Amino acid sequence: MSDHNRVLTSSFALHVHDLYKEIIDKIGQSKTNYKLRADVRKDLKTSNVGDQVIVRIRTEWFLPGTVNKLHACSAGPFQIKEAN
């Protein structure tokens, strides 16, 4: 390969590498902005020791057919005994 082609290939590789870094940075900024906007709408629920809570069981967290007896989707009320 001639020196001219090597320079062109090298400069193109550097350009692609810089472009890749720029894209990764923009994706990171976009994710940060999305998280900030989503956290504004998030409702933080707090419970204290002694409060009564209802536990929601989500069947998609388990393998199919293993939680048939839990189709009520919620259980409780349970009392909170200790804080983490």
N, CA, C and O atoms as a GROMACS GRO file, in nm:
protein
  336
    1MET      N    1   0.086  -0.117   0.000
    1MET     CA    2   0.000   0.000   0.000
    1MET      C    3   0.090   0.123   0.000
    1MET      O    4   0.191   0.126   0.070
    2SER      N    5   0.055   0.223  -0.078
    2SER     CA    6   0.138   0.344  -0.087
    2SER      C    7   0.117   0.430   0.037
    2SER      O    8   0.021   0.413   0.112
    3ASP      N    9   0.211   0.524   0.057
    3ASP     CA   10   0.204   0.612   0.173
    3ASP      C   11   0.079   0.699   0.169
    3ASP      O   12   0.020   0.729   0.273
    4HIS      N   13   0.039   0.740   0.049
    4HIS     CA   14  -0.080   0.825   0.035
    4HIS      C   15  -0.205   0.750   0.081
    4HIS      O   16  -0.288   0.805   0.153
    5ASN      N   17  -0.219   0.625   0.039
    5ASN     CA   18  -0.335   0.544   0.080
    5ASN      C   19  -0.333   0.516   0.229
    5ASN      O   20  -0.437   0.512   0.294
    6ARG      N   21  -0.212   0.496   0.285
    6ARG     CA   22  -0.199   0.470   0.428
    6ARG      C   23  -0.244   0.592   0.509
    6ARG      O   24  -0.309   0.578   0.612
    7VAL      N   25  -0.208   0.711   0.461
    7VAL     CA   26  -0.248   0.834   0.529
    7VAL      C   27  -0.399   0.850   0.522
    7VAL      O   28  -0.462   0.887   0.621
    8LEU      N   29  -0.458   0.823   0.405
    8LEU     CA   30  -0.603   0.835   0.391
    8LEU      C   31  -0.674   0.734   0.481
    8LEU      O   32  -0.773   0.768   0.546
    9THR      N   33  -0.625   0.613   0.485
    9THR     CA   34  -0.685   0.510   0.570
    9THR      C   35  -0.672   0.547   0.716
    9THR      O   36  -0.766   0.530   0.794
   10SER      N   37  -0.555   0.596   0.754
   10SER     CA   38  -0.532   0.634   0.892
   10SER      C   39  -0.622   0.751   0.932
   10SER      O   40  -0.680   0.750   1.041
   11SER      N   41  -0.634   0.852   0.846
   11SER     CA   42  -0.718   0.966   0.880
   11SER      C   43  -0.866   0.927   0.885
   11SER      O   44  -0.941   0.976   0.969
   12PHE      N   45  -0.907   0.836   0.795
   12PHE     CA   46  -1.045   0.789   0.798
   12PHE      C   47  -1.072   0.712   0.928
   12PHE      O   48  -1.178   0.728   0.988
   13ALA      N   49  -0.978   0.628   0.970
   13ALA     CA   50  -0.994   0.552   1.094
   13ALA      C   51  -1.003   0.646   1.214
   13ALA      O   52  -1.085   0.624   1.303
   14LEU      N   53  -0.921   0.750   1.216
   14LEU     CA   54  -0.928   0.849   1.324
   14LEU      C   55  -1.062   0.922   1.323
   14LEU      O   56  -1.121   0.948   1.428
   15HIS      N   57  -1.110   0.955   1.203
   15HIS     CA   58  -1.239   1.022   1.191
   15HIS      C   59  -1.352   0.934   1.244
   15HIS      O   60  -1.438   0.981   1.318
   16VAL      N   61  -1.351   0.805   1.208
   16VAL     CA   62  -1.455   0.713   1.255
   16VAL      C   63  -1.445   0.697   1.407
   16VAL      O   64  -1.547   0.691   1.476
   17HIS      N   65  -1.322   0.690   1.458
   17HIS     CA   66  -1.303   0.676   1.603
   17HIS      C   67  -1.356   0.798   1.677
   17HIS      O   68  -1.424   0.784   1.778
   18ASP      N   69  -1.326   0.918   1.627
   18ASP     CA   70  -1.377   1.040   1.689
   18ASP      C   71  -1.529   1.048   1.680
   18ASP      O   72  -1.596   1.090   1.774
   19LEU      N   73  -1.583   1.007   1.566
   19LEU     CA   74  -1.727   1.008   1.547
   19LEU      C   75  -1.794   0.912   1.646
   19LEU      O   76  -1.898   0.944   1.703
   20TYR      N   77  -1.734   0.796   1.666
   20TYR     CA   78  -1.785   0.698   1.760
   20TYR      C   79  -1.786   0.756   1.902
   20TYR      O   80  -1.885   0.739   1.974
   21LYS      N   81  -1.679   0.823   1.942
   21LYS     CA   82  -1.674   0.884   2.075
   21LYS      C   83  -1.782   0.990   2.090
   21LYS      O   84  -1.847   0.999   2.195
   22GLU      N   85  -1.802   1.070   1.987
   22GLU     CA   86  -1.903   1.176   1.991
   22GLU      C   87  -2.043   1.116   2.006
   22GLU      O   88  -2.125   1.169   2.081
   23ILE      N   89  -2.070   1.008   1.934
   23ILE     CA   90  -2.201   0.943   1.943
   23ILE      C   91  -2.223   0.886   2.082
   23ILE      O   92  -2.332   0.899   2.138
   24ILE      N   93  -2.120   0.822   2.139
   24ILE     CA   94  -2.133   0.765   2.273
   24ILE      C   95  -2.160   0.876   2.375
   24ILE      O   96  -2.241   0.858   2.465
   25ASP      N   97  -2.092   0.990   2.361
   25ASP     CA   98  -2.115   1.102   2.452
   25ASP      C   99  -2.257   1.156   2.440
   25ASP      O  100  -2.320   1.187   2.541
   26LYS      N  101  -2.307   1.166   2.317
   26LYS     CA  102  -2.444   1.217   2.298
   26LYS      C  103  -2.547   1.121   2.356
   26LYS      O  104  -2.648   1.164   2.412
   27ILE      N  105  -2.523   0.991   2.341
   27ILE     CA  106  -2.615   0.893   2.398
   27ILE      C  107  -2.614   0.904   2.551
   27ILE      O  108  -2.719   0.897   2.615
   28GLY      N  109  -2.495   0.922   2.609
   28GLY     CA  110  -2.486   0.938   2.754
   28GLY      C  111  -2.558   1.062   2.803
   28GLY      O  112  -2.625   1.058   2.906
   29GLN      N  113  -2.545   1.174   2.730
   29GLN     CA  114  -2.615   1.296   2.767
   29GLN      C  115  -2.765   1.277   2.756
   29GLN      O  116  -2.841   1.324   2.841
   30SER      N  117  -2.809   1.209   2.651
   30SER     CA  118  -2.951   1.185   2.632
   30SER      C  119  -3.008   1.099   2.744
   30SER      O  120  -3.116   1.126   2.794
   31LYS      N  121  -2.934   0.995   2.784
   31LYS     CA  122  -2.980   0.910   2.894
   31LYS      C  123  -2.988   0.988   3.024
   31LYS      O  124  -3.081   0.969   3.102
   32THR      N  125  -2.890   1.076   3.048
   32THR     CA  126  -2.891   1.158   3.170
   32THR      C  127  -3.011   1.252   3.170
   32THR      O  128  -3.080   1.265   3.272
   33ASN      N  129  -3.037   1.317   3.056
   33ASN     CA  130  -3.153   1.408   3.048
   33ASN      C  131  -3.284   1.332   3.066
   33ASN      O  132  -3.375   1.380   3.134
   34TYR      N  133  -3.294   1.214   3.007
   34TYR     CA  134  -3.416   1.134   3.021
   34TYR      C  135  -3.437   1.096   3.167
   34TYR      O  136  -3.550   1.103   3.217
   35LYS      N  137  -3.330   1.055   3.237
   35LYS     CA  138  -3.342   1.016   3.377
   35LYS      C  139  -3.386   1.134   3.462
   35LYS      O  140  -3.470   1.118   3.551
   36LEU      N  141  -3.331   1.253   3.436
   36LEU     CA  142  -3.371   1.370   3.513
   36LEU      C  143  -3.519   1.401   3.495
   36LEU      O  144  -3.589   1.431   3.591
   37ARG      N  145  -3.566   1.393   3.369
   37ARG     CA  146  -3.708   1.419   3.344
   37ARG      C  147  -3.797   1.312   3.403
   37ARG      O  148  -3.906   1.342   3.452
   38ALA      N  149  -3.753   1.186   3.401
   38ALA     CA  150  -3.834   1.077   3.456
   38ALA      C  151  -3.838   1.085   3.608
   38ALA      O  152  -3.941   1.055   3.668
   39ASP      N  153  -3.728   1.126   3.671
   39ASP     CA  154  -3.724   1.133   3.817
   39ASP      C  155  -3.813   1.244   3.872
   39ASP      O  156  -3.859   1.235   3.986
   40VAL      N  157  -3.839   1.346   3.792
   40VAL     CA  158  -3.927   1.454   3.836
   40VAL      C  159  -4.069   1.401   3.854
   40VAL      O  160  -4.139   1.441   3.947
   41ARG      N  161  -4.111   1.310   3.766
   41ARG     CA  162  -4.247   1.256   3.772
   41ARG      C  163  -4.260   1.138   3.869
   41ARG      O  164  -4.371   1.093   3.897
   42LYS      N  165  -4.148   1.087   3.919
   42LYS     CA  166  -4.152   0.969   4.004
   42LYS      C  167  -4.207   1.005   4.142
   42LYS      O  168  -4.166   1.103   4.203
   43ASP      N  169  -4.299   0.925   4.188
   43ASP     CA  170  -4.360   0.946   4.319
   43ASP      C  171  -4.289   0.853   4.417
   43ASP      O  172  -4.306   0.731   4.411
   44LEU      N  173  -4.212   0.910   4.508
   44LEU     CA  174  -4.138   0.831   4.605
   44LEU      C  175  -4.230   0.791   4.719
   44LEU      O  176  -4.286   0.877   4.788
   45LYS      N  177  -4.246   0.662   4.738
   45LYS     CA  178  -4.333   0.611   4.844
   45LYS      C  179  -4.247   0.567   4.961
   45LYS      O  180  -4.153   0.489   4.944
   46THR      N  181  -4.278   0.617   5.078
   46THR     CA  182  -4.203   0.578   5.197
   46THR      C  183  -4.298   0.513   5.296
   46THR      O  184  -4.414   0.551   5.307
   47SER      N  185  -4.245   0.415   5.368
   47SER     CA  186  -4.322   0.346   5.471
   47SER      C  187  -4.237   0.342   5.597
   47SER      O  188  -4.115   0.335   5.590
   48ASN      N  189  -4.303   0.347   5.710
   48ASN     CA  190  -4.234   0.342   5.838
   48ASN      C  191  -4.260   0.208   5.905
   48ASN      O  192  -4.352   0.135   5.868
   49VAL      N  193  -4.178   0.177   6.005
   49VAL     CA  194  -4.198   0.055   6.083
   49VAL      C  195  -4.336   0.062   6.149
   49VAL      O  196  -4.372   0.162   6.209
   50GLY      N  197  -4.412  -0.047   6.136
   50GLY     CA  198  -4.546  -0.053   6.193
   50GLY      C  199  -4.656  -0.025   6.092
   50GLY      O  200  -4.772  -0.054   6.120
   51ASP      N  201  -4.624   0.030   5.975
   51ASP     CA  202  -4.725   0.055   5.872
   51ASP      C  203  -4.773  -0.076   5.811
   51ASP      O  204  -4.700  -0.176   5.809
   52GLN      N  205  -4.895  -0.076   5.762
   52GLN     CA  206  -4.952  -0.190   5.693
   52GLN      C  207  -4.935  -0.168   5.542
   52GLN      O  208  -4.964  -0.060   5.491
   53VAL      N  209  -4.887  -0.271   5.471
   53VAL     CA  210  -4.866  -0.259   5.326
   53VAL      C  211  -4.928  -0.379   5.256
   53VAL      O  212  -4.942  -0.487   5.314
   54ILE      N  213  -4.964  -0.359   5.132
   54ILE     CA  214  -5.011  -0.466   5.043
   54ILE      C  215  -4.897  -0.497   4.948
   54ILE      O  216  -4.837  -0.407   4.890
   55VAL      N  217  -4.866  -0.625   4.931
   55VAL     CA  218  -4.759  -0.667   4.842
   55VAL      C  219  -4.820  -0.708   4.710
   55VAL      O  220  -4.911  -0.791   4.705
   56ARG      N  221  -4.771  -0.650   4.602
   56ARG     CA  222  -4.818  -0.684   4.468
   56ARG      C  223  -4.724  -0.787   4.408
   56ARG      O  224  -4.603  -0.765   4.404
   57ILE      N  225  -4.778  -0.898   4.362
   57ILE     CA  226  -4.700  -1.005   4.303
   57ILE      C  227  -4.716  -0.995   4.152
   57ILE      O  228  -4.827  -1.002   4.099
   58ARG      N  229  -4.605  -0.980   4.084
   58ARG     CA  230  -4.608  -0.968   3.938
   58ARG      C  231  -4.571  -1.103   3.878
   58ARG      O  232  -4.460  -1.152   3.896
   59THR      N  233  -4.664  -1.161   3.807
   59THR     CA  234  -4.644  -1.296   3.754
   59THR      C  235  -4.538  -1.301   3.645
   59THR      O  236  -4.484  -1.408   3.619
   60GLU      N  237  -4.507  -1.189   3.581
   60GLU     CA  238  -4.406  -1.192   3.475
   60GLU      C  239  -4.264  -1.207   3.530
   60GLU      O  240  -4.170  -1.228   3.453
   61TRP      N  241  -4.247  -1.196   3.660
   61TRP     CA  242  -4.116  -1.215   3.721
   61TRP      C  243  -4.082  -1.363   3.738
   61TRP      O  244  -3.968  -1.396   3.768
   62PHE      N  245  -4.179  -1.451   3.720
   62PHE     CA  246  -4.161  -1.593   3.744
   62PHE      C  247  -4.174  -1.669   3.613
   62PHE      O  248  -4.227  -1.617   3.515
   63LEU      N  249  -4.124  -1.792   3.611
   63LEU     CA  250  -4.138  -1.878   3.494
   63LEU      C  251  -4.285  -1.910   3.472
   63LEU      O  252  -4.361  -1.918   3.568
   64PRO      N  253  -4.326  -1.928   3.347
   64PRO     CA  254  -4.467  -1.960   3.320
   64PRO      C  255  -4.508  -2.090   3.389
   64PRO      O  256  -4.435  -2.189   3.385
   65GLY      N  257  -4.623  -2.088   3.451
   65GLY     CA  258  -4.678  -2.206   3.516
   65GLY      C  259  -4.634  -2.228   3.659
   65GLY      O  260  -4.681  -2.321   3.723
   66THR      N  261  -4.545  -2.143   3.712
   66THR     CA  262  -4.496  -2.166   3.847
   66THR      C  263  -4.574  -2.088   3.952
   66THR      O  264  -4.563  -2.118   4.070
   67VAL      N  265  -4.651  -1.989   3.912
   67VAL     CA  266  -4.719  -1.905   4.011
   67VAL      C  267  -4.870  -1.906   3.990
   67VAL      O  268  -4.936  -1.804   4.011
   68ASN      N  269  -4.925  -2.017   3.951
   68ASN     CA  270  -5.069  -2.023   3.931
   68ASN      C  271  -5.147  -1.994   4.058
   68ASN      O  272  -5.254  -1.934   4.053
   69LYS      N  273  -5.093  -2.037   4.171
   69LYS     CA  274  -5.165  -2.014   4.296
   69LYS      C  275  -5.157  -1.868   4.341
   69LYS      O  276  -5.227  -1.828   4.434
   70LEU      N  277  -5.074  -1.787   4.276
   70LEU     CA  278  -5.058  -1.647   4.315
   70LEU      C  279  -5.133  -1.552   4.222
   70LEU      O  280  -5.102  -1.433   4.219
   71HIS      N  281  -5.231  -1.602   4.149
   71HIS     CA  282  -5.301  -1.517   4.054
   71HIS      C  283  -5.386  -1.409   4.120
   71HIS      O  284  -5.444  -1.326   4.050
   72ALA      N  285  -5.395  -1.409   4.250
   72ALA     CA  286  -5.467  -1.302   4.317
   72ALA      C  287  -5.396  -1.169   4.296
   72ALA      O  288  -5.458  -1.063   4.310
   73CYS      N  289  -5.268  -1.173   4.262
   73CYS     CA  290  -5.186  -1.056   4.228
   73CYS      C  291  -5.152  -0.966   4.346
   73CYS      O  292  -5.069  -0.876   4.331
   74SER      N  293  -5.210  -0.987   4.459
   74SER     CA  294  -5.171  -0.909   4.575
   74SER      C  295  -5.194  -0.992   4.701
   74SER      O  296  -5.281  -1.078   4.706
   75ALA      N  297  -5.114  -0.962   4.798
   75ALA     CA  298  -5.126  -1.033   4.925
   75ALA      C  299  -5.109  -0.932   5.037
   75ALA      O  300  -5.040  -0.832   5.022
   76GLY      N  301  -5.172  -0.959   5.146
   76GLY     CA  302  -5.154  -0.869   5.258
   76GLY      C  303  -5.286  -0.839   5.324
   76GLY      O  304  -5.385  -0.903   5.290
   77PRO      N  305  -5.291  -0.747   5.412
   77PRO     CA  306  -5.187  -0.652   5.449
   77PRO      C  307  -5.081  -0.714   5.541
   77PRO      O  308  -5.111  -0.801   5.624
   78PHE      N  309  -4.959  -0.668   5.525
   78PHE     CA  310  -4.847  -0.710   5.608
   78PHE      C  311  -4.796  -0.590   5.685
   78PHE      O  312  -4.800  -0.478   5.635
   79GLN      N  313  -4.750  -0.615   5.804
   79GLN     CA  314  -4.695  -0.507   5.887
   79GLN      C  315  -4.543  -0.501   5.869
   79GLN      O  316  -4.476  -0.604   5.872
   80ILE      N  317  -4.489  -0.382   5.851
   80ILE     CA  318  -4.345  -0.364   5.840
   80ILE      C  319  -4.284  -0.376   5.980
   80ILE      O  320  -4.320  -0.301   6.071
   81LYS      N  321  -4.191  -0.472   5.995
   81LYS     CA  322  -4.134  -0.499   6.127
   81LYS      C  323  -4.001  -0.429   6.150
   81LYS      O  324  -3.970  -0.392   6.264
   82GLU      N  325  -3.921  -0.410   6.044
   82GLU     CA  326  -3.792  -0.344   6.060
   82GLU      C  327  -3.755  -0.271   5.932
   82GLU      O  328  -3.798  -0.306   5.823
   83ALA      N  329  -3.674  -0.167   5.949
   83ALA     CA  330  -3.630  -0.089   5.834
   83ALA      C  331  -3.495  -0.140   5.786
   83ALA      O  332  -3.414  -0.188   5.865
   84ASN      N  333  -3.473  -0.130   5.657
   84ASN     CA  334  -3.344  -0.172   5.601
   84ASN      C  335  -3.243  -0.063   5.613
   84ASN      O  336  -3.129  -0.080   5.572
   0.00000   0.00000   0.00000
